[in-house]
Amino acid sequence: MTEGGNPVPPPYVLDLSILTEVARGDAGVTGLLLILDGRGQPLVLPVLAVLQASLDARTADADRALRGIGRLEHAEFAPLRDAVQAAGLASVISRTGLDQADGHVAYVADVSVCRILTMDAAKWREHAEKLDKPLHFVEYAEPDDDTNA
């Protein structure tokens, strides 16, 4: 796919660890997503992961932050559209043992063959091979705050 003659990179599916940090107001994670959006990187927000991030943070500021990320030019929410998708999600959850929020992330990444953007690579390593197609993920690790080391 191209946009304005430039190739569009494959989307990142944002996982619960990333979305929770956005909800908590983490400037580093939010800044990363703004940079990616500015570069034309598509970002996919599975709605069940957004729901769980909102529940985890449970403030009006958290909800505004999550809505704000969803309004970025290259961001898109991934809902469950019908019973077929709900059954597909149930299959992913039963095969991986993930909860509903992370299961939705895995389902979206699996059916769209997209990479998961995470702060918890160990979780995805554990579940990457449990589906027909292995899950692919990219870990974002915030730089150490200790600049005097």
Secondary structure as the mmCIF struct_conf table of DSSP 4:
data_model
#
loop_
_struct_conf.conf_type_id
_struct_conf.id
_struct_conf.beg_label_comp_id
_struct_conf.beg_label_asym_id
_struct_conf.beg_label_seq_id
_struct_conf.end_label_comp_id
_struct_conf.end_label_asym_id
_struct_conf.end_label_seq_id
STRN STRN1 THR A 2 GLU A 3
TURN_TY1_P TURN_TY1_P1 GLY A 4 GLY A 5
STRN STRN2 ASN A 6 PRO A 7
HELX_LH_PP_P HELX_LH_PP_P1 VAL A 8 PRO A 11
STRN STRN3 TYR A 12 LEU A 14
HELX_RH_AL_P HELX_RH_AL_P1 LEU A 16 ALA A 23
TURN_TY1_P TURN_TY1_P2 ARG A 24 GLY A 25
HELX_RH_AL_P HELX_RH_AL_P2 ALA A 27 GLY A 38
TURN_TY1_P TURN_TY1_P3 ARG A 39 GLY A 40
STRN STRN4 LEU A 43 PRO A 46
HELX_RH_AL_P HELX_RH_AL_P3 VAL A 47 ALA A 57
BEND BEND1 THR A 59 THR A 59
HELX_RH_AL_P HELX_RH_AL_P4 ALA A 60 GLY A 70
TURN_TY1_P TURN_TY1_P4 ARG A 71 ARG A 71
BEND BEND2 LEU A 72 LEU A 72
TURN_TY1_P TURN_TY1_P5 GLU A 73 HIS A 74
STRN STRN5 ALA A 75 ALA A 78
BEND BEND3 ASP A 82 ASP A 82
HELX_RH_AL_P HELX_RH_AL_P5 ALA A 83 THR A 96
HELX_RH_AL_P HELX_RH_AL_P6 GLN A 100 SER A 112
TURN_TY1_P TURN_TY1_P6 VAL A 113 VAL A 113
STRN STRN6 ARG A 115 THR A 118
BEND BEND4 MET A 119 MET A 119
HELX_RH_AL_P HELX_RH_AL_P7 ALA A 121 HIS A 127
TURN_TY1_P TURN_TY1_P7 ALA A 128 GLU A 129
BEND BEND5 LYS A 130 LYS A 133
STRN STRN7 HIS A 136 GLU A 139
HELX_LH_PP_P HELX_LH_PP_P2 GLU A 142 ASP A 144
BEND BEND6 ASP A 145 ASP A 145
TURN_TY1_P TURN_TY1_P8 THR A 147 ASN A 148
#
